[in-house]
């Protein structure tokens, strides 16, 4: 059986769930669905399995009559930007924030847009056929030649987004590169814009990507920002499509804060189209209330930045993102871009003359409790009337001062239950009650 796409491409344990055989078939399936008019641009992050998968992917593209150009190690947004400039399709080999032993492939339509649902369905069907025709022979070969200008071009796009010059000359920034794909580009762009940059975790060895560092482990960065007296810290994940920030006091500034900072800043400049942004159901209620106080609306989507992008396109919006730090600023890019988002936050700081903690204070967070509940039959969730009765009772008790979000995992026998309330005790109590109701209903 062919592997199915999750919320962000195909991903799994390298060598078992995801093999060179599967990746070669996926390369061919991409050509079957997207065509072979332009060379496919291929990039990867720093994990040790990346090169083998790149060789296999290119082999599949070529077997289906396409051609490919390797951009080497490059952040996902760097690849997407190169696709946008050339109009080419692309493939990113990465497992994002996962540990080194996982890997994956994200495909981009020509022009660098993430796959639409219909395109994804077509590629899945073609993948099943290609796996059957190719068989299970492992794929090997020589490393492809790498384009020498990929990182340089990405850095130039980042610098241009801030208008060039040295607007950050008064700022000291600590950057946690997670030993990932941004280890060269992010520090280079920030230095080009005048910032004093101190770099953490920028020595990838194939296995240390995301290992106790980066956006999934920001505590170390927080300590360093305070110890070094820096103005801000920026933490990326392995492929640098997300960022979390740290203020000068060591406090976390997550995607909800960042969206509010950028929305209010764009609105003040008259550049927030339709005075609205897109975000997911997991966004904190504090974000909703903060933006409402500024007359800014929210378009709410399912989890996943491709859903955010679709809503932005449908509603003609220029800003959207997720609490996790995936932010899309469509004036500059059509995918989540951690270094770009960090630069836009620094730009808001520099122009306002205000520290990050003051800008982030626009959002007062509601406590959230998220439970990942393992169940015997995830597919029975929709008809679990006893559980949904419990959800309705909880929502009635919370009223306008909280909410409940329930969603099944796309890849695991897990149902995610998120409860938000004005105080953490209430959120925890209701989450516990709903978890028990879920176990009772689904086993």
C-alpha positions as CSV (number, residue, x, y, z in Angstrom):
1,X,0.0,0.0,0.0
2,X,1.3,3.5,-0.9
3,X,2.0,5.8,2.0
4,X,-0.6,8.6,2.4
5,X,0.1,12.3,2.6
6,X,-0.3,13.8,6.1
7,X,-0.9,17.5,6.8
8,X,2.5,18.4,5.3
9,X,3.6,15.7,2.8
10,X,4.9,12.2,3.4
11,X,7.0,11.6,6.6
12,X,8.2,8.6,8.5
13,X,11.2,6.8,10.0
14,X,14.0,6.8,7.5
15,X,14.7,3.4,6.1
16,X,11.6,1.7,7.4
17,X,8.5,3.8,7.0
18,X,10.2,5.9,4.3
19,X,12.6,4.2,1.9
20,X,14.5,5.2,-1.2
21,X,12.1,3.0,-3.1
22,X,9.2,5.0,-2.0
23,X,10.9,8.3,-2.6
24,X,11.9,7.3,-6.1
25,X,8.3,6.4,-6.8
26,X,7.2,9.7,-5.4
27,X,9.5,11.6,-7.7
28,X,8.0,9.8,-10.7
29,X,4.5,10.4,-9.3
30,X,5.1,14.1,-9.0
31,X,6.0,14.3,-12.7
32,X,3.0,12.2,-13.6
33,X,0.7,14.7,-11.8
34,X,2.5,18.0,-12.2
35,X,4.2,17.5,-15.6
36,X,7.8,17.9,-16.8
37,X,7.7,21.3,-18.4
38,X,10.4,22.8,-16.0
39,X,13.2,21.3,-14.0
40,X,12.2,20.2,-10.5
41,X,14.1,22.1,-7.8
42,X,15.1,19.8,-5.0
43,X,16.5,20.8,-1.5
44,X,17.1,19.1,1.8
45,X,17.8,19.8,5.4
46,X,20.8,18.5,7.3
47,X,19.7,15.0,8.5
48,X,22.0,12.2,7.5
49,X,19.4,10.4,5.3
50,X,18.8,13.5,3.2
51,X,21.3,12.9,0.5
52,X,20.2,9.3,-0.2
53,X,16.6,10.4,-0.5
54,X,17.6,13.3,-2.8
55,X,19.4,10.8,-5.1
56,X,16.3,8.6,-5.1
57,X,13.9,11.4,-5.7
58,X,15.9,12.7,-8.6
59,X,16.1,9.2,-10.0
60,X,12.3,8.9,-9.9
61,X,11.8,12.4,-11.6
62,X,14.2,11.4,-14.4
63,X,12.6,8.0,-14.8
64,X,9.3,9.7,-15.5
65,X,10.8,12.0,-18.1
66,X,11.5,15.0,-15.9
67,X,14.7,16.8,-15.0
68,X,15.9,18.1,-11.6
69,X,18.2,20.7,-10.2
70,X,19.7,20.3,-6.7
71,X,19.8,23.3,-4.4
72,X,21.6,21.3,-1.7
73,X,21.0,22.1,2.0
74,X,18.5,25.0,2.1
75,X,15.5,26.0,4.2
76,X,12.1,25.0,2.9
77,X,11.1,28.7,2.3
78,X,14.4,29.1,0.4
79,X,13.3,26.3,-2.0
80,X,9.7,27.7,-2.2
81,X,11.1,31.2,-3.1
82,X,13.3,29.7,-5.8
83,X,10.3,27.9,-7.2
84,X,8.3,31.2,-7.1
85,X,11.1,33.0,-9.0
86,X,11.4,30.4,-11.7
87,X,7.9,29.1,-11.9
88,X,9.2,25.6,-11.3
89,X,7.8,22.8,-9.1
90,X,9.9,21.7,-6.1
91,X,10.5,19.0,-3.5
92,X,11.9,19.5,0.0
93,X,13.4,16.5,1.8
94,X,12.9,17.2,5.5
95,X,11.0,16.0,8.5
96,X,10.8,19.6,9.9
97,X,10.9,19.5,13.7
98,X,11.2,15.7,14.0
99,X,14.4,14.0,15.2
100,X,17.1,13.0,12.8
101,X,16.0,9.4,12.3
102,X,12.8,10.6,10.6
103,X,12.6,12.2,7.2
104,X,10.0,13.2,4.6
105,X,9.2,14.9,1.3
106,X,7.1,18.0,0.8
107,X,6.1,18.8,-2.8
108,X,5.4,22.2,-4.2
109,X,3.3,23.0,-7.3
110,X,5.0,25.1,-10.1
111,X,5.6,28.5,-8.6
112,X,6.2,27.2,-5.1
113,X,2.7,26.8,-3.8
114,X,2.0,23.9,-1.5
115,X,-0.2,21.2,-3.0
116,X,-3.9,21.7,-3.4
117,X,-6.1,18.9,-2.3
118,X,-6.9,17.8,-5.9
119,X,-3.2,17.7,-6.8
120,X,-2.3,15.8,-3.7
121,X,-5.0,13.2,-4.5
122,X,-3.6,12.8,-8.0
123,X,-0.1,12.3,-6.7
124,X,-1.2,9.7,-4.2
125,X,-2.9,7.7,-7.0
126,X,0.2,8.0,-9.2
127,X,2.4,7.0,-6.3
128,X,0.5,3.7,-5.8
129,X,0.9,2.9,-9.5
130,X,4.6,3.8,-9.6
131,X,5.3,1.7,-6.5
132,X,3.7,-1.3,-8.3
133,X,5.6,-0.8,-11.5
134,X,9.0,0.0,-10.0
135,X,9.2,-2.8,-7.5
136,X,11.2,-2.7,-4.3
137,X,14.8,-2.5,-5.5
138,X,16.7,0.0,-3.3
139,X,18.0,3.1,-5.1
140,X,21.6,4.4,-5.1
141,X,23.8,6.6,-7.2
142,X,26.1,9.6,-7.1
143,X,25.4,12.9,-5.4
144,X,24.0,15.4,-7.8
145,X,25.8,18.7,-8.6
146,X,24.5,21.5,-6.3
147,X,23.6,25.0,-7.5
148,X,26.1,27.4,-6.0
149,X,23.8,30.4,-5.6
150,X,20.8,28.9,-3.7
151,X,21.7,30.2,-0.2
152,X,23.0,33.5,-1.6
153,X,19.7,34.1,-3.5
154,X,17.6,33.2,-0.4
155,X,19.6,35.6,1.8
156,X,19.1,38.4,-0.8
157,X,15.3,37.8,-0.7
158,X,15.3,38.0,3.1
159,X,17.3,41.3,3.1
160,X,15.0,42.8,0.5
161,X,12.0,42.0,2.6
162,X,13.3,44.5,5.2
163,X,14.1,47.1,2.6
164,X,17.8,46.6,2.6
165,X,20.2,48.9,4.5
166,X,21.0,48.2,8.1
167,X,17.8,48.8,10.1
168,X,18.8,46.4,12.8
169,X,22.1,48.1,13.8
170,X,20.8,48.8,17.3
171,X,19.7,45.2,17.9
172,X,21.5,42.2,19.4
173,X,20.0,38.9,18.3
174,X,20.7,35.4,19.4
175,X,19.8,32.8,16.8
176,X,19.2,29.1,17.4
177,X,19.5,27.3,14.1
178,X,18.6,23.9,15.5
179,X,21.6,22.4,13.6
180,X,19.2,22.6,10.6
181,X,18.8,24.1,7.2
182,X,19.0,27.7,8.3
183,X,22.5,27.4,9.8
184,X,24.1,29.5,7.1
185,X,21.3,31.7,5.7
186,X,19.6,33.1,8.8
187,X,22.8,34.5,10.5
188,X,24.0,35.9,7.1
189,X,20.7,37.7,6.4
190,X,20.5,39.3,9.9
191,X,24.1,40.4,9.8
192,X,23.6,41.9,6.3
193,X,20.7,44.0,7.9
194,X,23.1,45.3,10.6
195,X,22.2,43.2,13.6
196,X,24.8,42.0,16.1
197,X,24.2,38.2,15.8
198,X,25.2,35.5,18.1
199,X,24.6,32.0,16.8
200,X,23.7,28.8,18.6
201,X,23.4,25.2,17.3
202,X,24.8,25.8,13.8
203,X,27.1,22.8,13.4
204,X,25.0,20.1,11.8
205,X,26.5,16.6,11.8
206,X,23.5,14.7,10.4
207,X,22.2,13.5,13.7
208,X,22.0,16.6,15.9
209,X,19.1,18.4,14.0
210,X,16.4,19.5,16.5
211,X,18.3,17.6,19.3
212,X,17.4,19.6,22.4
213,X,17.4,22.8,20.5
214,X,15.5,25.0,18.1
215,X,11.9,25.9,18.2
216,X,10.8,22.7,19.9
217,X,13.3,23.3,22.7
218,X,13.5,27.1,23.2
219,X,14.5,27.0,26.9
220,X,18.2,27.0,26.1
221,X,17.8,30.0,23.8
222,X,15.9,31.8,26.5
223,X,18.7,31.4,29.0
224,X,21.3,32.6,26.4
225,X,19.3,35.7,25.5
226,X,19.2,36.8,29.2
227,X,22.8,35.8,29.9
228,X,24.1,37.7,26.9
229,X,21.9,40.8,27.4
230,X,20.4,40.4,23.9
231,X,17.3,42.2,22.6
232,X,15.7,39.1,21.1
233,X,16.2,35.4,20.3
234,X,15.0,33.6,17.3
235,X,14.6,29.8,17.3
236,X,14.0,27.9,14.0
237,X,13.1,24.3,13.4
238,X,15.0,21.8,11.2
239,X,13.8,23.1,7.9
240,X,13.3,26.7,9.1
241,X,9.7,27.1,8.0
242,X,8.7,28.2,11.5
243,X,10.2,30.5,14.2
244,X,9.5,31.2,17.9
245,X,11.0,34.3,19.5
246,X,12.3,35.1,23.0
247,X,12.2,38.6,24.4
248,X,14.9,40.3,26.4
249,X,13.5,38.9,29.7
250,X,13.6,35.3,28.5
251,X,9.9,35.0,27.8
252,X,8.5,33.0,24.9
253,X,6.9,34.9,22.1
254,X,5.0,32.2,20.1
255,X,3.1,32.3,16.8
256,X,0.0,33.9,18.3
257,X,2.0,36.8,19.7
258,X,3.9,37.1,16.4
259,X,0.7,37.2,14.3
260,X,-0.7,39.9,16.6
261,X,2.5,42.0,16.4
262,X,2.6,41.7,12.6
263,X,-1.2,42.3,12.1
264,X,-1.2,45.4,14.3
265,X,1.9,46.7,12.6
266,X,0.6,46.1,9.1
267,X,-2.8,47.6,10.0
268,X,-1.1,50.8,11.3
269,X,0.6,51.1,7.9
270,X,-2.6,50.5,6.0
271,X,-1.3,47.3,4.5
272,X,-3.5,44.7,6.3
273,X,-5.8,43.8,3.5
274,X,-9.5,43.6,4.5
275,X,-8.3,44.1,8.1
276,X,-8.2,40.4,8.7
277,X,-5.8,37.5,9.1
278,X,-6.1,33.7,8.8
279,X,-5.2,31.3,11.6
280,X,-6.2,27.8,12.8
281,X,-8.6,26.5,15.3
282,X,-5.7,26.0,17.7
283,X,-5.0,29.8,18.0
284,X,-5.4,31.1,21.5
285,X,-8.6,33.0,22.4
286,X,-6.3,35.7,23.6
287,X,-5.3,36.4,20.0
288,X,-8.9,36.7,18.9
289,X,-9.6,39.2,21.6
290,X,-6.4,41.2,21.1
291,X,-7.1,41.6,17.4
292,X,-10.8,42.4,18.0
293,X,-9.7,45.3,20.2
294,X,-7.9,46.7,17.2
295,X,-10.8,46.1,14.8
296,X,-9.1,43.1,13.1
297,X,-11.0,40.0,12.1
298,X,-9.9,36.3,12.1
299,X,-10.6,33.7,9.4
300,X,-10.3,30.3,11.2
301,X,-9.1,27.2,9.4
302,X,-8.3,23.6,10.2
303,X,-4.8,22.9,11.5
304,X,-2.0,23.0,8.8
305,X,-0.4,25.9,7.0
306,X,-1.7,24.8,3.7
307,X,-5.2,25.4,5.0
308,X,-4.1,28.8,6.2
309,X,-2.8,29.6,2.8
310,X,-6.0,28.5,1.1
311,X,-8.0,30.8,3.4
312,X,-5.6,33.6,2.6
313,X,-6.1,33.1,-1.1
314,X,-9.9,32.7,-0.7
315,X,-10.3,35.9,1.3
316,X,-7.5,37.9,-0.3
317,X,-5.4,38.3,2.9
318,X,-1.8,39.1,3.4
319,X,-1.1,37.5,6.8
320,X,-1.8,34.1,8.3
321,X,-0.2,31.5,10.4
322,X,-0.2,29.1,13.4
323,X,0.6,29.1,17.0
324,X,3.6,26.9,16.3
325,X,5.3,29.7,14.5
326,X,4.4,28.9,10.9
327,X,3.6,32.4,9.6
328,X,2.8,33.3,6.0
329,X,3.4,36.9,4.9
330,X,2.2,36.8,1.4
331,X,3.7,40.2,0.4
332,X,7.0,38.4,0.6
333,X,6.4,34.6,0.4
334,X,3.6,32.0,0.0
335,X,4.9,29.5,2.5
336,X,5.9,29.6,6.2
337,X,9.4,31.2,6.5
338,X,11.0,31.3,9.9
339,X,13.9,33.7,9.0
340,X,11.6,36.0,7.1
341,X,9.1,36.1,10.0
342,X,11.9,36.8,12.4
343,X,13.1,39.7,10.2
344,X,9.6,41.2,10.1
345,X,9.3,41.1,13.9
346,X,12.7,42.8,14.2
347,X,11.6,45.4,11.6
348,X,8.5,46.1,13.7
349,X,10.7,46.5,16.8
350,X,13.2,48.8,15.0
351,X,10.6,51.1,13.5
352,X,8.5,51.4,16.7
353,X,11.5,51.7,18.9
354,X,9.8,49.4,21.4
355,X,11.2,46.2,22.9
356,X,9.7,42.8,22.0
357,X,8.0,42.3,25.3
358,X,6.0,45.5,24.9
359,X,4.9,44.5,21.4
360,X,4.0,41.0,22.5
361,X,1.9,42.3,25.4
362,X,-0.9,43.0,22.9
363,X,-2.0,39.4,23.5
364,X,-3.0,38.2,27.0
365,X,-3.0,34.4,26.7
366,X,-5.8,32.1,27.9
367,X,-4.5,29.0,29.6
368,X,-4.7,26.0,27.2
369,X,-4.5,22.3,28.0
370,X,-3.9,19.9,25.2
371,X,-4.5,16.1,25.7
372,X,-3.4,13.6,23.0
373,X,-5.7,10.7,23.8
374,X,-5.0,7.2,22.4
375,X,-8.1,5.4,21.4
376,X,-9.0,2.0,20.0
377,X,-11.1,3.3,17.1
378,X,-10.4,6.9,16.0
379,X,-12.8,6.6,13.1
380,X,-15.7,6.1,15.5
381,X,-15.3,9.6,16.9
382,X,-17.9,11.2,14.8
383,X,-20.7,9.0,16.1
384,X,-19.6,8.9,19.7
385,X,-22.7,10.7,21.0
386,X,-21.9,10.3,24.7
387,X,-18.6,12.1,24.2
388,X,-20.1,14.9,22.2
389,X,-22.7,15.4,24.8
390,X,-19.9,15.9,27.3
391,X,-18.3,18.4,24.9
392,X,-21.5,20.4,24.7
393,X,-21.8,20.5,28.5
394,X,-18.2,21.7,28.8
395,X,-18.8,24.4,26.1
396,X,-21.9,25.5,27.9
397,X,-20.0,25.8,31.2
398,X,-17.2,27.8,29.6
399,X,-19.5,30.2,27.7
400,X,-17.6,33.0,26.0
401,X,-14.6,32.6,28.4
402,X,-13.2,29.5,26.8
403,X,-13.7,26.8,24.2
404,X,-13.1,23.1,23.4
405,X,-11.4,21.9,20.2
406,X,-11.5,18.2,19.3
407,X,-9.7,16.8,16.3
408,X,-8.5,13.3,15.3
409,X,-4.8,12.9,14.3
410,X,-4.3,12.3,10.6
411,X,-1.6,9.7,11.2
412,X,-2.0,8.1,14.7
413,X,-4.8,6.4,16.7
414,X,-5.0,9.6,18.7
415,X,-7.7,12.2,19.3
416,X,-6.5,15.7,20.3
417,X,-8.6,17.5,22.9
418,X,-7.8,21.1,23.6
419,X,-9.5,23.1,26.3
420,X,-9.1,26.8,26.8
421,X,-10.4,28.7,29.9
422,X,-9.7,31.9,31.9
423,X,-7.8,29.9,34.5
424,X,-5.5,26.8,34.2
425,X,-7.4,24.8,36.9
426,X,-10.7,25.0,35.0
427,X,-8.9,24.1,31.7
428,X,-7.2,21.1,33.3
429,X,-10.4,19.9,35.0
430,X,-12.5,20.0,31.9
431,X,-9.7,18.4,29.8
432,X,-9.6,15.5,32.4
433,X,-13.4,15.1,32.2
434,X,-13.4,15.0,28.4
435,X,-10.5,12.6,28.3
436,X,-12.4,10.2,30.5
437,X,-15.5,10.6,28.4
438,X,-13.5,9.9,25.3
439,X,-11.9,6.7,26.7
440,X,-15.4,5.6,27.7
441,X,-16.8,6.2,24.2
442,X,-13.9,4.9,22.1
443,X,-11.9,2.6,24.3
